[in-house]
Amino acid sequence: MSYPLGVWQAMLATVFIAEKVSLGEYDFVPTSQIAADLNIPTPSLARLLRELNRAGIIETREGARGGVRLALPPDRVSLLDIVDAIEQRRALFRTDAAPAVTGETPTRRQVALQSALSAAERALRQELEVSIDKISHG
């Protein structure tokens, strides 16, 4: 079980964008620079940036001085925000398949499994609440 590589790449790109802007290297970071420096294929990066833009995490500007930058201060963007933007808030664990066997024991086991996986997902989401500002300066 794992999140797709795109989640990792979106996190890297978001932190990279925040750092380049905060260092004053760019007002808007060129997407070609992001793709080259992070070794992310341009079509993949474009898809990730569209999702981050749709979620309100980044903003874009076209033209010679165009590119991307954060739409929010870095301390208001969490790793969880990035995961949710890319994964569309899909649950990490799917528990909606119904087994053919029924009865008290199978139902009790299903409830216990769902409870354990829900707790794991809550714990993961809580850990991902860290802001990218802390990642950049941590």
N, C-alpha and C positions, 0 to 999 in steps of 0.2 A: 504494500500500500504506500502510495506517495502522491504528493501533489505533482502536477506536470512541471517540466523544466521551465515553462513560461512563468510560473510563479517566482521562481528563483531569479530569472532574468529580469522580471518586472521590479523585484526588490532591488537588485543591483542597479538597474537603470534609474530608479527613483532616487536612491542614495547618491549616485553619481551626479545626477542633475542638481540635486540640492547642494552638493559640495562645490560643483563648478560655479554655480551662481553665487553661493555665499563667499567664495574666494575672489569674486569679482572677475573671473575669467570670461564670463559670458553673462548677458542679460537673458538671452534665450540660447540654450545649448543646441547646436546643430545635430540633427538626428544622425547624420553621417559620422560625426565625431563619436556619438554614443555607440553606434554599431561597430565602428572600428576599434575603439578602446576596450569595449566589453566583449568583442568577438561574438556579437549577436547578429545573425543574418538579417539584412535590412527588411525583408518581408515579415519576418517574425517580430522584429522590433516595432514595425509599423502597426501590426495587429495589437501588440501589448500597449503601445502608446494610445491607440484608439480607445481601448478599454479603460486605461487610466484617465484619459480625458473625459470619457463618458461618466466616470465616477466622480469627476470634479477634483481629482488629485493633481493633475497637471493642466496647463493651458498651452496652447500652441500659437505660433505666429508664422505667417508665410512670408516669403521674400528673402532678399539677400542677407538680412540680419535676423532671419527667422530661426525657428527651432522650438524647443519646449522648455518650460520652467514649471516649478510647483505653483499650483493655484492657491495653496494654503501655506502658512508658515510650517517649517519642518517639525515643530513640536506638536502640530495638530494632525500629522499624518502618521498613522501607525502601520506596522507590518500587517496587522489584521485588515486594515483598509485596503492594502495592496492585494492581499489574498482574496478578499471579497470582490474586489474589482475584476480580477482575472477569473476567478472561479464562480462568479455570479452568485455568491452566497450558498453554493451547493454544500451539502453536508459532507464531511469527510467519510463517514460511514453510512452506507445505505442499509436500512433495516426494514424495508417495506415488502420484502418477499415473504409470502405466506406459505409455510410448509404444509404438506398434505396431511400430516399426522396432527390430530387434535386431542384435546383432553387436558386434565389438570396439570400433569407433569410437563408435557411439552409447552403449554402456555406459560407455566412458571419459569421454565428455562428461557423461553423467548423474552419474557419480561426482564429477567436477570441480565441476559446478554444485552438487550437494548439499554438498560440502565447503566451497565458498565461502559458501553460505547458512548453513550450520551455524556457520562462523566469525563471520559477521556477527551471528547471533543470540547467540552467546556474548559477543561484545563489547558488544552492547546490554544484555544481562542484567547484565554486569559494571558497566556505567555506571549502571544503575538500582539498584545496591546501596547507594546513598547514603541515609542515614537522613533522615527528615522533620525531625528535630531540626536537622540541618545546613541544610536548606532554610529552616527558620524563622529561623535565626540567621545565615544566610550572606549 
